[in-house]
Amino acid sequence: MRLLIAIGGSAHSTAALQMSVQLAYLTKEKPTILTVIHEEKDRPRAEKLLAEANALFQSEGIEAQTRIRVGQVDLEILHEALDGGYDLLVIGERQVHRLITRLRGSVSARLARQAPCSTLIVKGPVRPCRRVLLCDSGVEPALSERFVSGPLGRLLAGEIDLTVLHVMSQIPATTLVDTTPLEADAETLMELGAPEGEWLEQAIARLQPRCARVRAKVRHGLVVDEILTEAREGDYDLVVIGAHREHGWQRFLLDDIANDIITQIDRPVLVVP
């Protein structure tokens, strides 16, 4: 797995480095540590920053390589991710909920939406990824497959206690039989053969051979609120969502949901393209 870690010298960059050390233990490829500067006069500071980051890896017996790019931060990170053929981009994110960030979208959210590879956004305490929450919207039915076959899923296979979550609106988006309760749980939906139940059954079938434990869960309410609540109440180490390539109104709606999750969540989130 080719691992790209983008840092800028802040506390959230340090968290990204710490989590990347854990991942680097699981791959034989040298990770790349990247920082972006606006002007050449900033290069000495960048070199010092990269040397300190590299020392962290060396202290763990891991050999890393470093790169400096000049330009706009998000664009240069994207160019490096594309040019280097990386499998996973790791970045840190401030936990800020300012209105301007919510409206514009965070840098991390923009990177996750445009990156050619999976993006791991590190927030909150850094700990081993054992409890994972995978959020299946039904729009991308193969998210479970993409996660398991992707870089992080391959590395963590066999170690994961995984919950597949689907959030249903209080107003059903699909035609179910009249006796279907609006508060139906995952087991009920699967027994009734509801579309949501079929999505969950397919996800479980894909994931069970690869994970230590898999279960399905349904929550009812607003998508972002329910995902954030489940992540917190379940104390998951990692939340997995899909990146969206739809067009028109559907893309804007899904992008807004992903941005809100990335901006508001208090723990690492993996965005899978």
Backbone hydrogen bonds, N-H to C=O, Kabsch-Sander energy under -0.5 kcal/mol:
donor,donor_aa,acceptor,acceptor_aa,energy
3,L,1,M,-0.6
4,L,88,L,-2.7
5,I,32,T,-3.1
6,A,4,L,-0.6
6,A,90,V,-2.4
7,I,5,I,-0.5
7,I,34,L,-2.8
14,T,10,S,-1.6
15,A,11,A,-1.7
16,A,12,H,-1.6
17,L,13,S,-2.1
18,Q,14,T,-2.4
19,M,15,A,-2.2
20,S,16,A,-2.0
21,V,17,L,-1.9
22,Q,18,Q,-1.1
23,L,19,M,-1.7
24,A,20,S,-2.8
25,Y,21,V,-1.3
26,L,23,L,-1.5
27,T,24,A,-1.0
32,T,3,L,-2.8
33,I,65,Q,-3.0
34,L,5,I,-3.4
34,L,32,T,-0.6
35,T,67,R,-1.7
37,I,69,R,-2.6
42,D,39,E,-1.7
43,R,40,E,-2.0
46,A,42,D,-2.0
47,E,43,R,-2.9
48,K,44,P,-2.0
49,L,45,R,-2.2
50,L,46,A,-2.6
51,A,47,E,-2.1
52,E,48,K,-2.0
53,A,49,L,-2.0
54,N,50,L,-2.9
55,A,51,A,-1.9
56,L,52,E,-1.2
57,F,53,A,-1.3
58,Q,54,N,-2.6
59,S,55,A,-2.2
60,E,56,L,-0.5
60,E,57,F,-1.2
61,G,58,Q,-1.9
62,I,57,F,-2.5
64,A,62,I,-0.5
65,Q,31,P,-2.6
67,R,33,I,-2.4
69,R,35,T,-1.8
71,G,37,I,-2.8
76,E,72,Q,-2.7
77,I,73,V,-2.1
78,L,74,D,-2.1
79,H,75,L,-2.5
80,E,76,E,-2.4
81,A,77,I,-2.4
82,L,78,L,-2.2
83,D,79,H,-3.3
84,G,80,E,-2.6
85,G,82,L,-0.7
86,Y,81,A,-1.4
87,D,2,R,-2.4
88,L,2,R,-1.7
89,L,118,S,-2.5
90,V,4,L,-3.1
91,I,120,L,-2.5
92,G,6,A,-0.5
93,E,122,V,-1.5
96,V,94,R,-1.3
102,R,98,R,-2.1
103,L,99,L,-2.4
104,R,100,I,-2.5
105,G,101,T,-2.5
110,R,106,S,-2.1
111,L,107,V,-2.6
112,A,108,S,-2.7
113,R,109,A,-1.9
114,Q,110,R,-1.7
115,A,111,L,-2.6
118,S,87,D,-1.1
119,T,271,V,-2.3
120,L,89,L,-3.5
121,I,119,T,-0.6
121,I,269,V,-2.9
122,V,91,I,-3.0
122,V,120,L,-0.6
123,K,121,I,-0.5
127,R,125,P,-0.6
130,R,128,P,-1.2
132,V,130,R,-0.6
132,V,161,D,-2.1
133,L,238,L,-2.6
134,L,132,V,-0.6
134,L,163,T,-3.0
135,C,133,L,-0.6
135,C,240,V,-2.8
136,D,134,L,-0.8
136,D,165,L,-2.5
137,S,135,C,-0.7
143,L,140,E,-2.0
146,R,142,A,-2.7
147,F,143,L,-2.4
148,V,144,S,-2.2
149,S,145,E,-2.4
150,G,146,R,-0.9
153,G,147,F,-0.8
154,R,150,G,-2.5
155,L,151,P,-1.7
156,L,152,L,-2.3
157,A,153,G,-1.0
158,G,210,R,-2.3
159,E,156,L,-2.5
160,I,156,L,-0.5
161,D,130,R,-3.2
162,L,160,I,-0.7
162,L,213,R,-3.2
163,T,132,V,-2.7
164,V,215,R,-2.8
165,L,134,L,-3.1
165,L,163,T,-0.6
166,H,217,K,-2.1
168,M,166,H,-0.5
168,M,219,R,-3.0
176,L,174,T,-0.8
180,T,177,V,-2.1
184,A,181,P,-1.7
189,L,185,D,-2.1
190,M,186,A,-2.2
191,E,187,E,-2.4
192,L,188,T,-2.2
193,G,189,L,-0.7
193,G,190,M,-0.5
194,A,189,L,-1.9
198,E,194,A,-2.3
199,W,195,P,-2.2
200,L,196,E,-2.0
201,E,197,G,-2.3
202,Q,198,E,-2.4
203,A,199,W,-2.2
204,I,200,L,-2.5
205,A,201,E,-2.3
206,R,202,Q,-1.8
207,L,203,A,-2.2
208,Q,204,I,-2.8
210,R,207,L,-1.7
211,C,207,L,-1.4
212,A,160,I,-1.3
213,R,160,I,-1.7
215,R,162,L,-1.8
217,K,164,V,-2.7
219,R,166,H,-1.8
221,G,168,M,-2.3
226,E,222,L,-2.7
227,I,223,V,-2.3
228,L,224,V,-2.6
229,T,225,D,-2.2
230,E,226,E,-2.5
231,A,227,I,-2.5
232,R,228,L,-1.9
233,E,229,T,-3.1
234,G,230,E,-2.6
235,D,232,R,-0.7
236,Y,231,A,-1.5
237,D,131,R,-2.3
238,L,131,R,-1.4
239,V,268,P,-1.9
240,V,133,L,-3.3
241,I,270,L,-2.6
243,A,272,V,-2.9
250,Q,247,H,-0.7
251,R,247,H,-0.6
252,F,248,G,-1.7
253,L,249,W,-2.3
254,L,250,Q,-2.5
255,D,251,R,-3.0
256,D,252,F,-1.9
257,I,253,L,-1.9
258,A,254,L,-2.6
259,N,255,D,-2.7
260,D,256,D,-2.3
261,I,257,I,-2.2
262,I,258,A,-2.7
263,T,259,N,-2.7
264,Q,260,D,-2.3
265,I,261,I,-2.4
269,V,121,I,-2.3
270,L,239,V,-3.1
271,V,119,T,-3.1
271,V,269,V,-0.5
272,V,241,I,-2.5
272,V,270,L,-0.6
